[in-house]
Amino acid sequence: MASGEPSPGGGAARRPLHSAQAVDVASASNFRAFELLHLHLDLRAEFGPPGPGVGSRGLSGTAVLDLCCLEPEGAVELRLDSHPCLEVTAAALRRERPGSEEPPAEPVSFYTQPFSHYGQALCVSFPQPCSAAERLQVLLTYRVGEGPGVCWLAPEQTAGKRKPFVYTQGQAVLNRAFFPCFDTPAVKYKYSALIEVPDGFTAVMSASTWEKRGPNKFFFQMCQPIPSYLIALAIGDLVSAEVGPRLHEDDTLYILKISKPRLWSRVWAEPCLIDAAKEEYNGVIEEFLATGEKLFGPYVWGRYDLLFMPPSFPFGGMENPCLTFVTPCLLAGDRSLADVIIHEISHSWFGNLVTNANWGEFWLNEGFTMYAQRRISTILFGAAYTCLEAATGRALLRQHMDITGEENPLNKLRVKIEPGFEFDRWLNTPGWPPYLPDLSPGDSLMKPAEELAQLWAAEELDVKAIEAVAISPWKTYQLVYFLDKILQKSPLPPGNVKTLGETYPSISNARNAELRLRWGQIVLKNDHQEDFWKVKEFLHNQGKQKYTLPLYHAMMGGSEVAQTLAKETFASTASQLHSNVVNYVQQIVAPKGS
């Protein structure tokens, strides 16, 4: 039904959606000229050596796009987003013909055009213009090896260190380096995929159903329309464990049809991580989803899986539908970092179901997801805990702005992908937010931590007063908040950090990643060199951007010994890190022009 026409029931006319007119300057495609009805990928994964040449690692096969022309005057070409790392070797066109069920696909010409540093345009020419409302199918044969969208990990970059691993990361504009597409969040479509893998490997995707076809092939279908950036693939030495209600396979289609489906939840991970992952999140996911459904409506995907990524995965989580990718750093042993899981589940409603029209409005995805996360955590853990968690997030924001500068154009809600500044200080002015929410309901948890931190900042320690504060009952985020306050007061008087670590071995020797990050920052800020080895060990064991970059900033802002530690650690771990993280750390350790 066209915008502005009366509804069949005689109600008010539908208002046109903003996304129907929104411009996306990050896309080189003519996505307004066609409706993408369906995408099918048929790919084979090869784990060879890096680089070009026969036998090198790569994904090869075909992408099939089912399209409908939207141009009233017809169209003479299809323009898709692509990338120089993606080599298209053939293109074919299949057009509907009366009386023919499957007309033959005819070869057509294609060419590429430069666009930006993160992509190019792939232009497929039509021998005769397609007419308005005509259905057509474009078949592209291609191969992708090294590139920003497909991340290849050597065995030493995985937790098991036995087999290589490959995964895709589409957000924000990287899936154009995985398959040719309309790489804009304004376009949603269903997809299917047939993935062939080597012996001993398992493929998983962000799809609502999947099945194994023979010993080495996996077939996936996504029954809900999603934007290109949410199509995700991972291949490795993976096993799974159920962590939610068990469903018979016959129930899979059924749960997608009913309004309030039961949940089918499982975790995928390398074998060495699976027991910890199952124990950590058994029952937790179901509780979060039930809470989210009560607040925001039925859970639309029907099932929710987690993939615990190798330690070099640079993010806390990526909300790929039906299969969120998460860092193994979440396996703290006490469910204390479950807020990340709440956040990624919340993206099912905010981001995956309702999506920003372009990446300049990305704050809509993350802002409403944070709102949902804190609504859910308040119900599960109480208002005081939620305020405490928000306060620790505020401290991280303060550190980030201190490093990047408040006037950095990225430090605002609405980020213009191209120059041109607009109105509205809240959206468009960089710097510290003009309004901060009231976190005073968390004072019962925050004030004891603030008072204890003040005791440790004294020139002469009041041992009796310190010993009177029992921190063993404190929640993890209360300890995090305490360490944030210690860091703000650092450097402490000589000897205080050493005594602090000896007094609280549960902090200084913690395995929880959030505590390890703060302790590392504290020992670096205070040049407590006898604990520098803990910083090095932490950086060797994980590659999450949130933890890695602040520690390198702290090392390079510290003593000569700390700077040497940064350079030596980076030299020995660079091969384990994601390419983007390598580039960021390189700028910290050896900035251009230095």
Buried (B, 14 or more C-beta within 10 A) or exposed (E): EEEEEEEEEEEEEEEEEEBEEBEBBBBBBBBBBBBBBBBBBBBBBBBBEEEEEEEBBBBBBBBBBBBBBBBEEBBEBBBBBBBEBBBBEEBBBBBEEEEEEEBEBEEBEBEBEEBEEBBBBBBBEBEEEBEEEBBBBBBBBBBBBBBBBBBBBBBEBBBBEBBBBBBBBBBBBBBBBBBBBBBBBBBBBBBBBBBBBEEEBBBBBBBBBBEEEEEBBBBBBBBBBBBBBBBBBBBBBBEBBBBBEEBEEEBBEEBBEEEEBBBBBBBBBBEBBBEBBBEBBBEBBBBBBEBBBEEBEEBBBBBBBBBBBBBBBBBBBBBBBBBBBBBBBBBBEEBBBBBBBBBBBBBBBBBBBEBBBBBBBBBBBBBBBBEBBBBBBBBBBBBBBBBBBBBBBBBBEEBBBEBEEEEEBEBBBBBEBEEEEEEEEEBBBBEEBEEEEEBEBBBEBBEBBEEBBEBBBBEEBEEEEBEEEEBEEBBBBBBBBBBBBBBEBBBBBEEBBBBBBEBBEEBBEBEBBBBBBBBBBBBBBBBBBEBBEBBBEBBEBBBBBBBBBBBBBBBBBBEEEBBEBBBEBBEEBBEBBBBBBBEBBBEBBEEEEE
